[in-house]
Amino acid sequence: MQKKIVTLGLQGGGSHGAFTWGVLDRLLEDGRIGIEGISGASAGAMNAVVCAHGFTIGGREGARQALQDFWEAVAFKAPFHSMAEDTSPLVGEGLQASTAPALKALLFLTRFFSPYQLNPFDVNPLRDILVSQLDFERLRSDCRMALFIAATRVSTGTLRLFRTRELTLDALLASACLPTLHHSIEIDGEAYWDGGLTANPPVLPLLHQCSSSDVVLVLLHPSPTPDTPRTADDISERLSEIGFSATLSTELQAITLAKQEAARGWFSLGRYERKLRRLHLHSIDSPEFMGQLSSLSKARREFSLIRALREEGKNQAGAWLEKNFHHIGVRSSINLDRLLP
């Protein structure tokens, strides 16, 4: 079987990260894709670490099982489950199903009260899930995948990358620490917030520190909207989408420009220029499907939504493999020119 090696960049987006679960499940199931490294922020970081941990313990099937166990726990563990109303069909109307009243009330209150007021004991169900499912000591010592987990320094607003040998429970929680819902995570005296604020996901580390020439981005945010938002809710939702996508757009523009400059050079090419020349970018996403989901749905945890996202991710990954597997190692499967400013 012909095997091709790639790196993965996994976007964050709350429960929409279940789409990435489906993508990873399909890539692991296929068997022709080897994964050298993964970068991620927020839900992307969760998927990256859970996948790498499962692979370390039990290979491809171990990674698939670990991802399933994680997302089922997210869907059914209180208080997530108690805030969800699992009454909707899988797709269509179900994607726009109403958010549970308790969750709506909580999200409304975050506009006026900080998590230090609303959640003084910093209750975070994710902590219990990760403690029960991940062995960070074994991950640090035995994992052969290069991991790059993004978090944001509160004091400076800059990116901090936690690599495989640095990963801890707090480092992973820092990457998914939404400042409106959770207390900041302190590590060695430094406070951190969600990594999606500064890199969603980080791409440059995959280029600098991995040997694979192919980067596959798994994207969760919808593509450009044709209509200008006019209601308060629509404006707020679009601002959120732009805020969590802007860093990736800027990074990809810079990489594309640098790749063009490297392609023009004929002499004195350094290691970085040579890597840029042979860099191939790919993406797996579902803009139409994601466009049906409101930003509030990122906080929904009912299993019908999680399952629908997983199935869509698996279908899109399967379609991408069928269309683009032969492009891996040869050329980019996305139009780089459209990334330029």
Secondary structure, DSSP 8 states (H G I E B T S, - for coil): ---EEEEEEE---GGGHHHHHHHHHHHHHH-SEEEEEEEEETHHHHHHHHHHHHHHHHHHHHHHHHHHHHHHHHHHSTTHHHH----S-SSGGGGG----HHHHHHHHHTTTS-HHHH-TT---HHHHHHHHH--HHHHHHH--SEEEEEEEETTT--EEEEEGGG--HHHHHHHT--TTTS--EEETTEEEEEGGGT-SS--HHHHHH---SEEEEE--S----SS---SHHHHHHHHHHHHHHHHHHHHHHHHHHHHHHHHH--SS--HHHHHHHT-EEEEE--HHHHHTS-GGGGG---HHHHHHHHHHHHHHHHHHHHHHGGGTTT--SS-GGGG--
